[in-house]
Amino acid sequence: MNIGIVGTGRMGTGIAQRLLDLGHDVRAWNRTAYKAHDAHEAGAKWTPILRDLVRESDIVISFLYDNESVEHVYLGTHGILSGRVEGRLFLDMGTVSPQTHAKIAAALQARGGDFLECPVSGSIPAARSGQLVGFAGGDAQVFARARPLLEQLCRRAEFLGPLGAGARMKLAANLLLAVFWQALGESLLVAGSAPSDAGHVLDLLADSSIGATLLRTRGPQIAAALNGETTRSAAFDVDTMRKDLRYMVQEAAARGSALPLASRTLDGFDRAAREGRGHVDSSAYPAYWITRQKARSPEAPRSNDWQEPRGSVESLPCGVSGMPERRPAA
């Protein structure tokens, strides 16, 4: 099939590479051009104008950062709706608020296009190997149309009901993840082991009846952060987790409920961001939290601090042309 990928961050690129491996013809667009480099190198056709990408695609998959990005890319002056959307299928796989998709779907349907929300859960390797879990919401007939493609991307693609159901399920999944990082920091503090023993403690926790897959797959990264080591790459950074937590709290409030654990966890992630840790992988959050707790005692030694090296990012507005070049090393 001819498939357009809108948003080539780490997950969008992973999905593009998966589709290319399966023999699909893939076109790629990203507002920040250098982030499309890896998808372009893998064989995707760089398409700097969104209406051109829409015209040349049977299906368009968007993987965008937040509510504002989705609305801008779909509804903006040079956005997806500026293209010929009639008869085409649009899948949004990003993590956004449930209300965001309502206006997108209405605008596409008025022009004869189909829209399905299907945010996904999983790692970059899972995206590359087709092992994601998809949470679909929208029209059942549109899901049936999308299902053959979703089954190539996901080990499980579940239809959950009307528009909004998929977005809420993805927020629910990420709530467990966010609270897990906070709970892990507290658990390691209770264990009281030295950072040099972090790997052993994490291995014991992973092997216990409360063990989590995250401890098995991310244990070395968590232990490295506890020992003061930094990493330049972030699969799911603190700022992204803060964004998702805020959407969770807002969604609960809109339904007349409260999320006390998510709200307190959001406070901790907000504090980490204010102290310069927003671009660090969220798996390092437990190390940050422990360091901050120990720093409260004047007698307690401070562990090595950590911070992601940061550089300037230049964004291209919708419709600006130019080939995606690899970003120069900082």
URBEL-V5894 format. One line per field, one symbol per residue. ss: DSSP state (H for helix, E for strand, L for the rest). psi: psi as a letter, one per 30 degrees, with the letter a starting at -180 (. if undefined). Layout:
ss=???
psi=???
This chain:
ss=LEEEEELLLHHHHHHHHHHHHLLLEEEEELLLHHHHHHHHHHLLEELLLHHHHHHLLLEEEELLLLHHHHHHHHHLLLLHHHLLLLLLEEEELLLLLLLHHHHHHHHHHHLLLEEEEEEEELLHHHHHHLLEEEEEELLHHHHHHHHHHHHHHEEEEEELLLLLHHHHHHHHHHHHHHHHHHHHHHHHHHHLLLHHHHHHHHHHHHHLLLLLHHHHHHHHHHHHHHLLLLLLLLLLEHHHHHHHHHHHHHHHHHLLLLLHHHHHHHHHHHHHHHHHHLLLEHHHHHHHHHHHHHHLLLLLLLLLLLLLLLLLLLLLLLLLLLLLLLLLLL
psi=ljkkjjjhaeeeeeeeeeeeefgljkkkkkejefffeeeeeffkjkjfkeeeeeegkekkkkileaeeeeeeeeflegaeffajfkflkkkkgljlkefefeeeeeeeefgglkkkkillklleeeeeghglkkjkkbkeeeeeefeeeefffkfkjkkfalkfeeeeeeeeefeeeefeeeeeeeeeeeegllefgeeeeeeeefflfgkleeeefgeeeeeeefggklkfkjejleeeeeeeeeeeeeeeefggllieeeeeeeeeeeeeefgggegkkfffeeeeeeeeefffkffkkklklkkkkklkkkkklkfklkkjlkkkk.
